[in-house]
Amino acid sequence: MDKNTIIGFLLIAAIVIGFTWLSKPSEEEIAQRKRYTDSIALVQQQQQLAQLVQDSAKQQLAATDSAMLQSDSTAVAQKSDAYGDFSASAFGEEKFFTLENDVLKLILSNKGGRIYSAELKNYKAQNNKPLILFDKDESRFNFVLTTNNNRVVNSSELYFEQQGETMKDSAGNQIMTLRLKTNNPNAYIDFIYTMPADDYMVKYDVKATRMNEVMPMSINLLEMNWKSDIRQQEKGRSFEERYSTLSFRYLAGDKGNLNAAKNDRKNIDNQLKWIAFKDQFFSTVLIADKSFTATSLSSEVLDEGSGYLKSFTSDMTVPFDLTGKEPTGFRIYMGPNHFKTLSAYDKKVPRDEKLYLRELIPLGWLIFGWVNQYFVIPMFNILSRFIGSFGIIILIMTIVIKLILFPLSYKSYMSSAKMRVLKPQIDEINAKIPPEKAMERQKATMALYNKVGVSPMSGCLPMLLQMPLLIAMFSFFPSAIELRQQSFLWAPDLSAYDSILSWKGNIPLISNIFGNHISLFALLMTIASIFSTKLSMSTTQPSPDQPGAGMMKWMMYLMPVMFFFMFNSYASGLTYYYFLSSLFTVVQNEIIKLTIDEKKLLAQLHARGNANSNKPKKSGGFMERLEKMQREQQKAMKENAKRKR
C-alpha cells in the first residue's frame, strides 16, 4: 500500500467521524424519538389486543348464534307441534287492510282475521277527534279450533292471508276475503267481509273448505269469544255509564240486558239472535244468521279515569259446517243508536226475521215507549226537516204538547177553582163540626160536593192522563242522538249537562250532591217549578185545620229542589224542556184564571145544587160509594172502640 492510499483512507475515516459527530441528535431529539417509538409500539399493542377481542367476540357470537339457532329450531318445532295442522298459519307478521264506505271505516288485521278498528265518519268524539268505536286490543274476537290430533288453537293467534284484491260486486259492495291456511293445502277457512256502499251493517261469513280433513268429523259447532272495552265518548261519565249496557235478544223475541249499575254475569241456555255492546249513543251488535247457543255474558264496570266505561264479554257457540256447504253467517252493526236508522233494518222484512234493533234505544216502558215512537219522534223528525236549531225545535215541541194537553189542564184548573169557591162553605162545616169528629166532617163535605156536582177526583184524573207524555219526554231527550254536540245558548251540547260553574277535585257533601258542576238549565227549571208551585198553592191552599196541611205545603216546595239534585247531571235538552214546560204552565194558568169569573162559577154551582136537590138520587155513583165506605169505616171504628173497652 503506497503513501497516497493510506492518506486517502485516513481522510475518509476523518470525514466519516466528523459527519457522525456533527449529525449526532440532541438529548431533546433523543427523547422525542423515544416517545414516537413508544407510541408506535403502544398502537401496535392496542391493535393486537383489539384483534384478540374481536376474534374472541366472533367465536362467542358464532357459539351464541349456534345456540340460538338450535333454540329457535326447538321453539319452532314446539310451536308447530302445539298448533298441529294450523302450524302453517302460526308464524307471520301483522298486516292491516282497510274497508271504507261513506259512513264507516274499518281496519282489518291479518292476525286473527278480525276487525282491528272501527271509525264512524259522520260523528266526532270530544274535542272534535275522530269517533272510534274500538281500536287495537280494545276489541278481541276469537274462534276456538280443534284438530284431529287433539290440538286446541285460537284463531286470534293465527295469521290469515288476503286472497287477491278487495272486490266490488254489482251493488257496489266491497268484498274482502282473509284465508286461514292449514298444513293441508286443500283445507282452509275463509273469513269473508262484505261492506255495503252506504251502511253501518257489515256482512261477515265464516266458510270452511274440506276442514273435515283437518278437524274431527264430530264437530258441528264452534266456540266464539268476543270481548270489548267501551270507550267514554261523552262529556258526563256518570250519565253515559247509566246508558251503557250489554243487551241481547232471544230468538223467541224478548230483549234482555245485564245490570248497567254494577258488575253482572248471566248464563243463557236459550238461543239468542243478537248480542249488543251498547254505549249511550253508539253500539256494536253481533247478529247471527241462525242463533247463538250456550251463551255466557258478563259486564264489568271499569275505574273512572281509565278512559273506559265498561268491559263486556260474551262466550257462545255457533253452527259450523266443516265441508263449507253452508257458511256460518253473521252481520255486524257498528253505528249510532238512531231510531230511524235502526228501524230501517226491519222494513219490508217478514215478522219472524225482524231484528228490532230499535229496542236498543231506551224510549220507556210500554205506553211511554209508544208515545215516543208514534208521537214524539215523528214530531221531532218533521220539525228537524225545516228547523236547524234544536233549541227552537224543543221550544216548538213544548208549545205543541201544551196545546194538546190544554183541555186536560183546563179541566184540572176548573176542578181546583170549584173547590176554591166552595172553601167558605167547607170552612163553615169545619166550624160547626169539631176536629175530633173527623168522619162527620168528611161526610158533610162529601155531601156538599155531591150536591153541587163536584168530584175531588176530577182534578187528579187530567193530571194522571198527562203523565205518560211527561215521562215519555224524560226517556226521549237523553236518548236522542240528534241532540248530541248540538249547541243552544250557553249549552254546548244538548245531550249533556250545561255547567255555569264547575270545579276539580272532590268537595265533601257538595260533590256528592251536585257532582262537580252546577247546571244552569237545571237551576232555571227548579226556579220555574217553585214559582209554579207557589202560584198553584195560592189558589188551592189547604185548610189550616186539615191534618198534615203544613207538611204538605213544605213537601210541594221541597220536590222541585230534590229534582234539581236529580237533574243536575242530566241532558241539558231535558232540563231545558222541563224549564219551558213549567214556565208555560204558569202562563197558561194565569190566562185560564183571567177567563174564569169565580162569583159566576159559585152561582152556577149553587144553581146546580138546588136542581140536584129536587132530583132523585142515583144509586151506584162515586159519591155514594165513597159515603158507603165512610159509613163502613166509621162502623168498624166504633166496633174496635167497644172491644177495647
ZAMARGU-4260 file (C-alpha; in steps of 0.2 Angstrom, whole numbers, plus 5000, padded with zeros to 4 digits):
<rodrens>
0) 5000/5000/5000 | 5008/5016/4995 | 5008/5033/5004 | 4994/5041/4994 | 4982/5026/4998
5) 4985/5027/5016 | 4982/5046/5016 | 4965/5043/5006 | 4959/5030/5019 | 4963/5042/5034
10) 4954/5057/5025 | 4939/5046/5023 | 4939/5040/5041 | 4941/5058/5047 | 4926/5063/5036
15) 4915/5049/5042 | 4920/5053/5061 | 4917/5071/5058 | 4900/5069/5050 | 4894/5057/5063
20) 4899/5069/5077 | 4891/5083/5068 | 4874/5073/5065 | 4873/5067/5082 | 4855/5071/5089
25) 4852/5082/5105 | 4845/5075/5121 | 4828/5083/5116 | 4828/5074/5099 | 4833/5058/5108
30) 4818/5060/5120 | 4806/5065/5106 | 4812/5050/5095 | 4809/5038/5111 | 4791/5045/5113
35) 4787/5042/5095 | 4794/5024/5096 | 4784/5021/5112 | 4768/5027/5104 | 4770/5016/5089
40) 4773/5002/5100 | 4758/5006/5110 | 4747/5007/5095 | 4753/4991/5088 | 4749/4983/5105
45) 4731/4990/5106 | 4728/4984/5088 | 4734/4967/5093 | 4723/4967/5109 | 4708/4973/5098
50) 4711/4959/5086 | 4711/4947/5100 | 4695/4954/5107 | 4687/4954/5090 | 4692/4936/5087
55) 4685/4931/5104 | 4669/4940/5101 | 4667/4932/5084 | 4670/4915/5092 | 4657/4919/5106
60) 4644/4926/5093 | 4646/4910/5082 | 4643/4900/5098 | 4628/4910/5103 | 4621/4910/5085
65) 4623/4891/5085 | 4614/4890/5102 | 4600/4902/5097 | 4598/4893/5080 | 4596/4877/5090
70) 4584/4886/5102 | 4574/4894/5088 | 4573/4877/5079 | 4567/4870/5095 | 4554/4884/5098
75) 4548/4882/5080 | 4546/4864/5082 | 4537/4866/5098 | 4525/4879/5091 | 4522/4869/5076
80) 4518/4854/5086 | 4506/4865/5098 | 4497/4871/5083 | 4496/4855/5074 | 4488/4856/5056
85) 4486/4875/5059 | 4505/4877/5061 | 4506/4884/5043 | 4497/4899/5049 | 4506/4900/5066
90) 4520/4912/5060 | 4519/4928/5052 | 4519/4947/5053 | 4504/4958/5057 | 4497/4967/5042
95) 4482/4979/5040 | 4469/4981/5027 | 4456/4995/5025 | 4437/4993/5021 | 4429/5010/5019
100) 4412/5017/5014 | 4403/5034/5016 | 4399/5032/5034 | 4411/5018/5041 | 4430/5015/5040
105) 4436/4998/5046 | 4454/4992/5048 | 4456/4973/5047 | 4471/4964/5054 | 4478/4948/5046
110) 4482/4942/5064 | 4466/4933/5069 | 4457/4940/5053 | 4447/4952/5064 | 4441/4970/5064
115) 4455/4979/5071 | 4447/4997/5072 | 4430/5005/5068 | 4428/5023/5064 | 4411/5032/5062
120) 4415/5045/5049 | 4399/5056/5052 | 4402/5058/5070 | 4415/5066/5081 | 4422/5062/5099
125) 4425/5075/5111 | 4437/5089/5106 | 4432/5086/5088 | 4443/5070/5087 | 4438/5055/5076
130) 4425/5044/5084 | 4432/5027/5086 | 4421/5013/5092 | 4436/5002/5096 | 4454/5001/5091
135) 4469/4989/5093 | 4466/4977/5108 | 4450/4986/5114 | 4440/4973/5105 | 4445/4955/5104
140) 4437/4941/5093 | 4441/4923/5093 | 4436/4906/5087 | 4442/4890/5096 | 4448/4877/5083
145) 4451/4859/5087 | 4462/4847/5076 | 4461/4829/5073 | 4477/4826/5084 | 4468/4835/5098
150) 4476/4852/5097 | 4466/4866/5103 | 4470/4883/5093 | 4464/4900/5095 | 4460/4909/5078
155) 4466/4926/5086 | 4484/4919/5087 | 4485/4914/5069 | 4489/4924/5053 | 4477/4925/5039
160) 4481/4929/5020 | 4472/4941/5010 | 4465/4932/4994 | 4468/4944/4979 | 4462/4962/4980
165) 4446/4969/4988 | 4432/4966/4976 | 4416/4975/4971 | 4400/4967/4966 | 4387/4974/4955
170) 4378/4983/4970 | 4394/4992/4975 | 4398/4981/4990 | 4416/4979/4994 | 4421/4961/4997
175) 4437/4956/5006 | 4442/4938/5010 | 4455/4933/5023 | 4461/4915/5022 | 4467/4904/5037
180) 4478/4890/5029 | 4482/4873/5036 | 4496/4861/5033 | 4484/4853/5020 | 4484/4864/5005
185) 4466/4859/5001 | 4459/4863/5018 | 4456/4881/5024 | 4444/4893/5032 | 4439/4910/5024
190) 4433/4925/5034 | 4423/4935/5021 | 4419/4953/5025 | 4406/4962/5014 | 4404/4981/5016
195) 4389/4990/5008 | 4392/5007/5000 | 4382/5017/5012 | 4378/5007/5028 | 4383/5003/5045
200) 4379/4984/5044 | 4393/4973/5038 | 4391/4955/5032 | 4403/4943/5040 | 4404/4925/5034
205) 4415/4910/5040 | 4416/4897/5027 | 4426/4881/5028 | 4433/4871/5014 | 4437/4852/5017
210) 4440/4856/5035 | 4434/4838/5039 | 4451/4833/5033 | 4459/4843/5047 | 4446/4844/5061
215) 4436/4830/5069 | 4420/4825/5059 | 4410/4826/5075 | 4412/4845/5076 | 4396/4855/5071
220) 4398/4869/5082 | 4412/4882/5085 | 4415/4891/5102 | 4416/4910/5100 | 4424/4923/5112
225) 4420/4942/5110 | 4427/4955/5122 | 4427/4974/5121 | 4431/4989/5132 | 4419/5003/5129
230) 4426/5020/5127 | 4420/5035/5136 | 4414/5046/5122 | 4403/5059/5130 | 4405/5073/5142
235) 4397/5066/5158 | 4404/5049/5163 | 4390/5045/5176 | 4376/5049/5164 | 4384/5039/5150
240) 4388/5025/5161 | 4370/5023/5166 | 4365/5021/5147 | 4380/5009/5143 | 4375/4991/5144
245) 4376/4973/5137 | 4360/4969/5128 | 4354/4954/5119 | 4338/4947/5111 | 4331/4930/5112
250) 4327/4921/5096 | 4310/4919/5103 | 4308/4938/5103 | 4311/4945/5120 | 4325/4958/5124
255) 4336/4957/5139 | 4350/4967/5147 | 4364/4965/5160 | 4363/4976/5175 | 4370/4993/5170
260) 4374/4999/5188 | 4386/4986/5193 | 4396/4971/5188 | 4384/4957/5181 | 4385/4940/5174
265) 4372/4929/5165 | 4372/4911/5158 | 4359/4909/5145 | 4353/4892/5139 | 4340/4898/5126
270) 4345/4903/5109 | 4350/4922/5105 | 4348/4931/5089 | 4360/4946/5093 | 4371/4952/5106
275) 4375/4971/5108 | 4389/4980/5116 | 4380/4997/5119 | 4385/5014/5123 | 4374/5029/5126
280) 4373/5034/5108 | 4383/5020/5099 | 4383/5001/5098 | 4392/4986/5091 | 4379/4972/5088
285) 4384/4955/5083 | 4369/4947/5074 | 4369/4928/5070 | 4361/4922/5054 | 4354/4907/5064
290) 4357/4909/5083 | 4370/4909/5097 | 4368/4895/5110 | 4376/4891/5127 | 4380/4909/5129
295) 4389/4917/5144 | 4388/4936/5146 | 4397/4947/5158 | 4399/4966/5161 | 4412/4974/5172
300) 4412/4992/5177 | 4429/5000/5174 | 4438/5013/5185 | 4435/5031/5182 | 4450/5039/5174
305) 4454/5024/5164 | 4445/5032/5148 | 4433/5017/5148 | 4416/5014/5155 | 4414/4995/5155
310) 4421/4979/5149 | 4409/4967/5140 | 4412/4949/5137 | 4402/4936/5128 | 4406/4917/5125
315) 4394/4907/5114 | 4393/4893/5101 | 4388/4894/5083 | 4384/4881/5070 | 4399/4876/5059
320) 4399/4866/5043 | 4416/4858/5041 | 4413/4855/5022 | 4408/4873/5019 | 4392/4869/5010
325) 4383/4881/5022 | 4394/4896/5029 | 4392/4902/5047 | 4385/4919/5044 | 4384/4935/5054
330) 4380/4953/5052 | 4389/4966/5062 | 4381/4983/5066 | 4394/4997/5070 | 4384/5013/5071
335) 4373/5026/5080 | 4358/5022/5091 | 4347/5032/5080 | 4329/5027/5079 | 4326/5029/5061
340) 4342/5020/5056 | 4339/5005/5067 | 4321/5004/5062 | 4325/5004/5043 | 4333/4986/5045
345) 4315/4979/5049 | 4307/4987/5034 | 4299/4975/5021 | 4306/4961/5031 | 4295/4946/5037
350) 4289/4947/5055 | 4299/4932/5061 | 4315/4940/5053 | 4314/4957/5061 | 4329/4962/5072
355) 4320/4975/5082 | 4337/4984/5085 | 4327/5000/5089 | 4324/4992/5106 | 4342/4997/5110
360) 4336/5015/5112 | 4328/5016/5129 | 4311/5025/5125 | 4302/5020/5140 | 4291/5005/5146
365) 4276/5000/5136 | 4264/5016/5134 | 4278/5028/5137 | 4288/5020/5123 | 4273/5020/5112
370) 4271/5039/5115 | 4289/5042/5110 | 4288/5030/5095 | 4272/5036/5087 | 4271/5054/5093
375) 4286/5062/5100 | 4299/5055/5087 | 4289/5058/5072 | 4285/5076/5078 | 4304/5079/5081
380) 4309/5072/5064 | 4296/5083/5055 | 4302/5099/5064 | 4320/5094/5061 | 4317/5095/5042
385) 4313/5113/5042 | 4322/5120/5058 | 4341/5119/5060 | 4341/5124/5079 | 4337/5110/5091
390) 4334/5123/5104 | 4320/5131/5094 | 4313/5113/5090 | 4312/5109/5108 | 4303/5126/5111
395) 4290/5122/5097 | 4288/5104/5104 | 4284/5111/5121 | 4271/5123/5114 | 4263/5109/5104
400) 4262/5097/5119 | 4255/5111/5130 | 4241/5114/5117 | 4237/5096/5115 | 4236/5094/5134
405) 4227/5111/5136 | 4209/5103/5138 | 4215/5092/5152 | 4225/5106/5160 | 4209/5117/5159
410) 4198/5104/5167 | 4210/5101/5181 | 4211/5120/5184 | 4192/5121/5184 | 4191/5107/5197
415) 4203/5117/5208 | 4193/5133/5205 | 4177/5124/5210 | 4185/5118/5226 | 4192/5135/5229
420) 4175/5144/5228 | 4167/5131/5239 | 4180/5134/5253 | 4170/5146/5263 | 4156/5133/5264
425) 4169/5120/5269 | 4175/5132/5282 | 4158/5133/5289 | 4156/5114/5290 | 4173/5113/5299
430) 4167/5127/5311 | 4151/5118/5315 | 4159/5101/5317 | 4174/5099/5329 | 4190/5091/5323
435) 4188/5076/5334 | 4173/5071/5323 | 4183/5069/5308 | 4171/5057/5300 | 4156/5068/5302
440) 4166/5082/5294 | 4171/5072/5279 | 4153/5066/5277 | 4146/5083/5277 | 4160/5089/5265
445) 4156/5075/5253 | 4138/5078/5254 | 4141/5096/5249 | 4152/5091/5234 | 4139/5078/5229
450) 4125/5091/5230 | 4134/5104/5218 | 4141/5091/5207 | 4159/5092/5211 | 4171/5077/5212
455) 4188/5079/5221 | 4195/5066/5209 | 4190/5077/5194 | 4206/5087/5195 | 4218/5072/5198
460) 4212/5062/5183 | 4218/5075/5170 | 4234/5076/5178 | 4236/5057/5178 | 4232/5057/5159
465) 4246/5069/5156 | 4259/5058/5165 | 4263/5046/5150 | 4268/5061/5139 | 4279/5069/5153
470) 4288/5053/5157 | 4290/5049/5138 | 4299/5065/5136 | 4310/5060/5151 | 4316/5045/5141
475) 4317/5053/5124 | 4329/5068/5127 | 4344/5058/5135 | 4342/5045/5121 | 4340/5057/5106
480) 4357/5056/5097 | 4351/5071/5086 | 4355/5082/5101 | 4372/5076/5103 | 4385/5090/5101
485) 4371/5102/5096 | 4373/5119/5105 | 4360/5131/5111 | 4363/5147/5120 | 4376/5143/5133
490) 4374/5125/5132 | 4387/5117/5120 | 4379/5100/5120 | 4361/5097/5122 | 4364/5079/5126
495) 4375/5083/5141 | 4373/5094/5156 | 4377/5113/5154 | 4388/5120/5168 | 4389/5138/5173
500) 4400/5133/5187 | 4412/5118/5188 | 4427/5113/5199 | 4440/5100/5200 | 4443/5088/5214
505) 4430/5081/5227 | 4422/5093/5239 | 4414/5083/5253 | 4395/5083/5253 | 4394/5096/5239
510) 4402/5085/5226 | 4391/5070/5232 | 4375/5081/5229 | 4379/5091/5213 | 4394/5082/5206
515) 4407/5094/5200 | 4396/5107/5192 | 4380/5117/5193 | 4369/5116/5178 | 4360/5132/5173
520) 4345/5125/5164 | 4343/5113/5179 | 4343/5129/5191 | 4331/5138/5180 | 4320/5123/5179
525) 4320/5122/5198 | 4316/5141/5200 | 4302/5140/5187 | 4295/5124/5196 | 4295/5133/5213
530) 4286/5148/5206 | 4273/5137/5198 | 4270/5128/5214 | 4269/5145/5224 | 4255/5151/5212
535) 4246/5134/5212 | 4247/5133/5231 | 4240/5151/5232 | 4224/5145/5223 | 4222/5128/5231
540) 4228/5132/5249 | 4223/5118/5261 | 4213/5122/5276 | 4225/5125/5292 | 4214/5113/5301
545) 4217/5099/5289 | 4229/5086/5296 | 4246/5087/5288 | 4242/5104/5279 | 4259/5112/5284
550) 4269/5097/5280 | 4260/5095/5263 | 4264/5113/5259 | 4283/5111/5263 | 4283/5095/5253
555) 4277/5104/5237 | 4291/5116/5239 | 4304/5103/5243 | 4300/5092/5227 | 4307/5105/5214
560) 4323/5106/5225 | 4325/5087/5225 | 4323/5087/5206 | 4337/5099/5205 | 4349/5087/5213
565) 4342/5073/5202 | 4343/5083/5185 | 4359/5092/5188 | 4369/5079/5178 | 4355/5075/5165
570) 4355/5081/5147 | 4353/5100/5146 | 4340/5097/5132 | 4329/5088/5145 | 4331/5102/5159
575) 4328/5115/5145 | 4311/5106/5141 | 4306/5105/5159 | 4310/5123/5162 | 4299/5128/5147
580) 4285/5117/5152 | 4285/5124/5170 | 4286/5142/5163 | 4272/5139/5150 | 4261/5131/5164
585) 4262/5147/5174 | 4257/5157/5159 | 4243/5145/5154 | 4236/5145/5172 | 4236/5164/5173
590) 4227/5165/5156 | 4214/5152/5162 | 4212/5162/5178 | 4208/5178/5169 | 4194/5169/5159
595) 4185/5162/5175 | 4173/5173/5185 | 4173/5165/5202 | 4157/5173/5208 | 4148/5167/5192
600) 4155/5150/5195 | 4149/5149/5213 | 4132/5154/5207 | 4132/5140/5194 | 4137/5128/5207
605) 4123/5133/5219 | 4110/5133/5205 | 4116/5115/5201 | 4115/5111/5219 | 4097/5117/5220
610) 4092/5107/5204 | 4100/5091/5211 | 4091/5093/5227 | 4074/5091/5218 | 4081/5075/5208
615) 4080/5058/5215 | 4097/5051/5220 | 4106/5040/5208 | 4112/5024/5215 | 4130/5017/5212
620) 4138/5034/5209 | 4156/5038/5215 | 4150/5049/5229 | 4138/5036/5235 | 4151/5023/5235
625) 4163/5034/5245 | 4149/5038/5258 | 4146/5019/5260 | 4165/5016/5263 | 4165/5030/5275
630) 4150/5023/5285 | 4158/5006/5285 | 4174/5013/5291 | 4165/5023/5305 | 4156/5007/5310
635) 4172/4997/5311 | 4180/5011/5321 | 4165/5010/5334 | 4167/4991/5335 | 4185/4992/5338
640) 4182/5005/5352 | 4169/4994/5360 | 4181/4979/5360 | 4195/4989/5369 | 4183/4994/5382
</rodrens>
